[in-house]
Amino acid sequence: MSDMLSSEKYAECLCREMASPVGRLALYAGEESLLAIEFIGTSADSSLCQGDSAILLETERQLLAYFSGRLTVFNLPLLPLGTDFQISVWQAMRQIPFGVTRTYGEIAEKVGSKNKARAVGQAANKNPLPIVIPCHRVVGAGNRLTGFAPGIDKKAILLNHEQGVGIWCA
């Protein structure tokens, strides 16, 4: 997700861990917004996450509803930190409907940089809010599964879930 572990980058933030069908997630929030979601695997040190907030509890509730097939659009206050270009790419990704994919080239065209598919891929790789900002819905040319920081296997699981394959129970 980033050059620095989220647990270090967001050390001053509130954090909550949760189990999910794609592994343990760490949710990071400031006072008013969700800042990051990190895939942390199964053996993470749970002492890294301290504190709770209404935003973190609502994020967990919405993620559980997503994984159970009851939610297709997230409604959370987000504050992803990035460059202007990254933020424009993440905003374009938020417009991709549940169960639909777009190519990196299509996103590049949408943000006005038709020939910058690789730059879109780099912005997707830096997405601090995977799942909520659905970078997993962005695929390579020819609908190839490529470029998902938490792993292509997790990208495939999320896309299959959105196609009705492998919906988990809450």
Sequence and secondary structure as in RCSB ss.txt:
>XXXX:A:sequence
MSDMLSSEKYAECLCREMASPVGRLALYAGEESLLAIEFIGTSADSSLCQGDSAILLETERQLLAYFSGRLTVFN
LPLLPLGTDFQISVWQAMRQIPFGVTRTYGEIAEKVGSKNKARAVGQAANKNPLPIVIPCHRVVGAGNRLTGFAP
GIDKKAILLNHEQGVGIWCA
>XXXX:A:secstr
  SS HHHHTTTSEEEEE  TTSEEEEEE SSSEEEEEEEESS  GGG     HHHHHHHHHHHHHHTTS SS  
  B     HHHHHHHHHHHTS TT  EEHHHHHHHTT TT HHHHHHHHHT SSBTTB GGGEE GGG     TT
 HHHHHHHHHHHTTSS    
